[in-house]
Amino acid sequence: MGLYHLGLGDLFQGIAGLDTCLVSKPHAAPYLKAAALCGVSPGACVSIGDRYDMDIAIPLSLGMGGILVAGVADVYQL
């Protein structure tokens, strides 16, 4: 996995994405798996992304928060 090759694997609870959920955004499964991996309810999570329809709409429908950014510079400001 890429995170381990970068020396970052130990910083994450797990991976919630196409490889582990067999579906990708904007499906709800990766968002729900991410919350479960962290041991929290979806309401305790926030999704940050640059596309409303892919990154924010589904999390909001699951009770998560959402932050729409224009690009990576906005993420660094957060």
C-alpha positions in Angstrom: 0.0 0.0 0.0 1.2 3.5 -0.8 0.9 4.8 2.7 3.3 2.2 4.0 5.8 3.0 1.2 5.7 6.6 2.3 6.3 5.7 6.0 2.8 6.9 6.9 0.9 3.6 7.4 1.1 3.6 11.2 -0.6 7.0 11.3 -4.0 5.7 10.0 -6.6 3.4 11.5 -7.2 1.8 8.1 -8.2 2.5 4.6 -11.8 3.2 3.4 -11.9 3.3 -0.4 -12.4 1.2 -3.5 -9.9 -1.4 -2.4 -11.6 -2.1 0.9 -15.3 -1.2 0.1 -15.4 -2.4 -3.5 -17.2 0.9 -4.3 -15.9 4.4 -4.5 -17.1 7.9 -3.9 -19.8 9.1 -4.1 -21.2 5.8 -2.6 -21.9 5.9 1.1 -19.9 2.8 2.0 -16.4 4.4 2.1 -17.7 7.2 4.4 -19.4 4.8 6.7 -16.3 2.5 6.8 -14.1 5.5 7.7 -16.3 6.4 10.6 -16.4 2.7 11.8 -12.6 2.5 11.5 -12.3 5.5 13.8 -14.9 4.1 16.2 -17.2 7.1 15.9 -20.6 7.8 14.5 -20.9 9.5 11.1 -22.0 12.7 13.0 -18.5 13.0 14.5 -16.9 13.1 11.0 -16.2 15.8 8.5 -15.5 15.2 4.8 -13.3 17.7 3.1 -13.2 17.9 -0.7 -13.2 20.0 -3.8 -16.2 18.6 -5.5 -19.6 19.0 -3.8 -21.3 16.1 -5.7 -18.4 13.6 -5.1 -17.0 14.7 -1.7 -19.7 16.6 0.3 -23.3 15.6 -0.7 -23.2 12.0 0.5 -21.5 12.7 3.8 -24.0 15.5 4.6 -26.8 13.0 3.9 -25.2 10.6 6.4 -25.1 13.3 9.1 -21.4 14.1 8.7 -20.1 17.6 8.3 -18.7 18.8 5.0 -16.1 21.4 4.0 -15.9 22.4 0.3 -12.5 23.7 -0.7 -11.2 25.2 -3.9 -8.0 23.3 -3.8 -5.1 22.0 -1.8 -4.2 25.5 -0.6 -7.5 25.7 1.2 -6.8 22.3 2.9 -3.5 23.7 4.2 -5.4 26.7 5.7 -7.7 24.4 7.5 
